């Protein structure tokens, strides 16, 4: 079954809303609903983007670590769900509930399906 990322988008300098306790209850209820439906594989919130570390490989092979997010943007991923859904339409229905519970926009993206020929073969030498 396909897997989908439902990513919650927080604006830059996001602050909890005044109804934060109600929001947390709504998110918890949504998590219980997802678990009961058998679609939730993982869920979690993220620290603010300002606390991120970015790791980049430079042309000469050197790897550089810098403070902050990889991209400068007005919105950042604030949390996510990994769902198993029959199709994009089902994943979008869950994302609608997520946007309501979290009081912010949500983005839905399907994970790439890896062709069988690309999957690791433990009997094949690499």
C-alpha positions as CSV (number, residue, x, y, z in Angstrom):
1,X,0.0,0.0,0.0
2,X,1.4,3.5,-0.9
3,X,2.8,5.6,1.9
4,X,2.1,9.3,2.2
5,X,3.8,12.2,4.1
6,X,1.3,14.6,5.6
7,X,3.5,17.6,6.6
8,X,2.3,20.4,8.8
9,X,3.5,23.8,7.8
10,X,4.3,26.4,10.4
11,X,5.0,30.0,9.5
12,X,8.4,31.5,10.4
13,X,8.5,32.4,14.1
14,X,5.5,30.2,14.8
15,X,3.9,30.6,18.2
16,X,1.3,28.3,19.8
17,X,-2.2,29.6,19.4
18,X,-4.3,30.8,22.3
19,X,-6.3,27.6,22.2
20,X,-3.1,25.4,22.4
21,X,-4.6,23.0,24.9
22,X,-7.6,22.4,22.7
23,X,-5.3,22.0,19.7
24,X,-3.3,19.3,21.5
25,X,-6.5,17.5,22.3
26,X,-7.7,17.7,18.7
27,X,-4.3,16.4,17.5
28,X,-4.4,13.5,20.0
29,X,-8.0,12.6,18.9
30,X,-6.8,12.6,15.3
31,X,-3.9,10.3,16.2
32,X,-6.3,7.9,17.9
33,X,-8.6,8.0,14.9
34,X,-5.6,7.3,12.5
35,X,-4.4,4.4,14.7
36,X,-7.9,2.9,14.9
37,X,-8.2,3.1,11.1
38,X,-4.8,1.4,10.7
39,X,-3.3,4.2,8.5
40,X,-0.7,5.7,10.9
41,X,2.8,4.4,10.7
42,X,4.5,7.4,12.5
43,X,3.7,10.9,13.8
44,X,5.8,13.5,15.4
45,X,6.4,17.2,15.9
46,X,9.6,19.0,15.1
47,X,11.6,21.7,16.9
48,X,11.6,25.1,15.3
49,X,13.6,25.4,12.0
50,X,16.0,27.8,13.7
51,X,17.3,24.9,15.8
52,X,18.1,22.8,12.7
53,X,21.5,21.9,11.5
54,X,22.2,21.7,7.7
55,X,24.8,19.3,6.3
56,X,26.2,20.0,2.8
57,X,28.8,18.3,0.7
58,X,31.0,20.8,-1.1
59,X,32.6,20.2,-4.6
60,X,35.9,19.0,-3.1
61,X,34.2,16.4,-0.9
62,X,34.3,18.4,2.3
63,X,31.1,18.2,4.4
64,X,30.1,21.5,6.1
65,X,27.6,21.7,9.0
66,X,25.9,25.0,9.5
67,X,23.2,26.3,11.9
68,X,19.7,26.7,10.7
69,X,17.5,25.2,8.0
70,X,18.7,24.1,4.6
71,X,16.4,26.6,2.8
72,X,15.3,30.0,3.8
73,X,11.6,30.1,3.6
74,X,8.5,31.7,5.1
75,X,7.1,28.3,6.2
76,X,8.8,25.2,7.6
77,X,7.7,21.7,8.4
78,X,6.5,21.7,12.0
79,X,5.4,18.1,12.3
80,X,4.4,15.1,10.2
81,X,2.5,11.9,9.8
82,X,3.6,8.9,7.8
83,X,0.4,7.2,6.6
84,X,-0.5,4.1,4.6
85,X,-3.4,5.0,2.4
86,X,-5.1,3.4,-0.6
87,X,-4.5,6.5,-2.7
88,X,-3.9,10.2,-2.7
89,X,-7.6,11.0,-2.2
90,X,-7.6,9.1,1.1
91,X,-4.3,10.8,2.2
92,X,-5.8,14.2,1.4
93,X,-8.9,13.5,3.6
94,X,-6.6,12.7,6.5
95,X,-4.6,15.9,5.7
96,X,-7.9,17.9,5.9
97,X,-8.4,16.7,9.4
98,X,-4.8,17.4,10.2
99,X,-5.1,21.0,9.0
100,X,-8.2,21.5,11.1
101,X,-6.6,19.9,14.2
102,X,-3.3,21.8,13.9
103,X,-4.8,25.1,12.8
104,X,-2.2,25.4,10.0
105,X,-1.8,24.2,6.4
106,X,-0.8,20.7,5.6
107,X,1.0,19.3,2.5
108,X,0.5,15.7,1.2
109,X,3.2,13.9,-0.8
110,X,3.4,10.2,-1.8
111,X,6.7,8.4,-1.2
112,X,8.5,7.1,-4.2
113,X,8.0,3.5,-5.0
114,X,11.4,1.8,-5.4
115,X,11.6,-0.5,-8.4
116,X,12.3,-4.1,-7.4
117,X,15.5,-4.1,-9.5
118,X,16.9,-1.2,-7.3
119,X,16.1,-2.9,-4.0
120,X,19.1,-4.4,-2.1
121,X,19.7,-8.0,-2.9
122,X,21.4,-9.7,0.1
123,X,22.7,-12.5,-2.1
124,X,24.3,-10.1,-4.6
125,X,27.8,-8.8,-4.0
126,X,28.1,-5.0,-4.2
